[in-house]
């Protein structure tokens, strides 16, 4: 979790950051126990259309910290070594956003869409 994050890139870096685990694991090759374990998420295959849902409710409250969303986003650094990281597969261009205005119990949704290079 990133408190007061300012960009989508920060949030993604945090989401994909290796997580230290308190559990011990046995190596299935040599049978030895690991002292320190980490869990890492990586993307194996990217979708043609990427939809990111920011979960902004926390402890029954809405997180209203502003977040900048880039018009161009690459998932290259979060992909597995063996996956195809060519730009045509992991580069995304922003074409729309849905926002929520109001409080957690109610409000309105509105959106911005990009059509022919212009935002509406
Ligand atoms: Zn081992």
Boltz pocket constraint, residues with backbone or C-beta under 6 A from the ligand:
constraints:
  - pocket:
      binder: B
      contacts: [[A, 27], [A, 28], [A, 29], [A, 30], [A, 31], [A, 32]]
      max_distance: 6.0
